[in-house]
Amino acid sequence: MKGLNKDITFSDVGEIFHMSGPWMGNLHWKNLHKIDSVMMDTIFTERNSKRIYFIRCHMPTKWRKDVCFSLCFIQIESEQVYEVEQRLPSTSLPKITTDRSNNDIVLVQFPKKDFVIDINNCSLITLSNETIRNQ
């Protein structure tokens, strides 16, 4: 399945929460990286095209109350993938935007709560070790 960006495809797609979505799957970027549990409707390409943002869903147990999300992004120039260490608690689909004056300020909006994340002042986890091989 193709994403909104020509370098993004999805595999193993399925709905979560069993309520006609949201849809989650494995994101493949340029056949370099495979990132699991990505919310398909959250792909956001920054205006200056330095980054592609998306949300990962973490479901440590079968209980919906334990679900949390994390903001991730692909740094296009370096071809690295990062995940913000901070977890975002919610069970609804978020929307991602960047600040008009500073693309390092990311707003993740949920229906009942918004999170403002400064990429320069947060802890990042590198997801680059999830490389696709033999594809």
C-alpha positions in Angstrom: 0.0 0.0 0.0 1.4 3.4 -0.9 1.6 6.3 1.5 1.2 10.0 0.7 5.0 10.3 0.1 6.3 8.5 -3.0 9.1 7.0 -0.9 6.7 5.5 1.7 4.8 2.2 1.4 3.0 0.2 4.0 2.7 -3.5 4.7 0.7 -5.7 7.3 -2.0 -3.0 7.5 -4.9 -3.5 9.8 -7.4 -1.5 11.9 -6.9 -1.1 15.6 -9.5 -0.6 18.3 -12.0 -2.5 16.1 -13.9 0.7 15.4 -13.4 1.1 11.6 -9.9 2.4 12.2 -7.6 4.0 12.8 -5.3 2.0 10.6 -1.9 0.9 11.5 0.9 -1.0 9.7 4.6 -1.2 9.0 6.0 1.9 7.3 8.8 1.3 4.7 10.8 4.3 3.6 12.9 4.0 0.4 13.5 0.3 1.3 16.0 1.6 3.8 13.9 1.4 7.0 11.0 -0.5 8.3 9.1 1.0 11.2 6.3 -1.0 12.9 3.0 0.1 14.4 2.7 3.4 12.4 -0.6 5.1 12.3 -1.2 5.5 8.6 -3.3 8.7 8.8 -0.7 10.6 10.7 2.0 11.0 8.0 3.0 14.7 7.8 5.7 16.1 5.5 7.1 19.3 6.9 6.8 22.5 4.7 10.6 22.7 4.0 10.8 18.9 3.5 13.6 18.3 5.9 11.5 15.8 7.9 8.5 13.4 7.6 6.6 13.1 10.9 4.4 10.2 11.9 2.9 8.6 15.0 3.7 5.1 16.3 1.2 3.3 18.5 2.4 1.3 21.5 0.2 -1.4 22.9 2.1 -3.2 25.7 -1.0 -5.1 26.8 -4.3 -6.1 25.2 -6.1 -3.3 27.2 -7.0 -0.1 25.5 -6.2 1.9 28.6 -2.5 1.0 28.2 -2.2 2.3 24.6 0.1 5.3 24.1 1.6 7.0 21.1 5.0 8.5 20.2 6.0 11.1 17.7 8.6 9.9 15.2 10.3 11.5 12.2 12.5 10.7 9.3 15.4 13.1 8.8 15.4 13.2 5.0 19.0 14.4 4.4 20.7 12.0 6.8 18.1 9.2 6.1 17.9 8.6 9.9 14.7 7.7 11.8 14.0 9.0 15.3 11.4 8.6 17.9 10.7 11.1 20.6 11.1 9.3 24.0 8.1 11.1 25.5 4.9 9.0 25.4 1.6 10.6 24.5 -1.4 9.1 26.3 -4.6 8.9 24.3 -6.9 6.5 22.4 -7.9 8.8 19.6 -6.2 9.7 16.3 -3.9 12.8 16.5 -3.1 15.4 13.9 0.5 16.7 13.4 1.5 20.2 12.4 4.7 22.3 12.7 5.0 25.9 13.9 4.9 28.4 11.0 8.0 30.2 12.2 10.0 27.2 13.5 9.7 23.8 12.0 11.4 22.2 15.0 8.3 22.9 17.1 5.8 20.2 16.5 2.2 20.3 17.6 0.5 16.9 18.1 -3.2 17.5 18.6 -5.6 15.0 20.1 -9.3 15.9 20.6 -8.9 16.5 24.3 -5.3 17.5 24.7 -2.5 19.0 22.6 1.3 18.4 23.0 3.9 20.9 21.9 7.2 19.2 21.3 10.5 21.0 20.6 12.6 18.5 18.6 15.8 20.3 19.7 15.0 20.0 23.4 13.7 16.4 23.8 15.2 13.0 24.1 15.4 11.0 20.9 15.7 7.3 20.2 17.3 6.2 16.9 15.2 3.7 15.0 17.8 3.2 12.3 18.6 -0.3 13.4 15.3 -1.5 11.9 16.8 -1.8 8.4 15.1 -3.9 5.8 17.3 -6.5 4.3 17.0 -8.5 1.0 14.1 -6.6 -0.4 
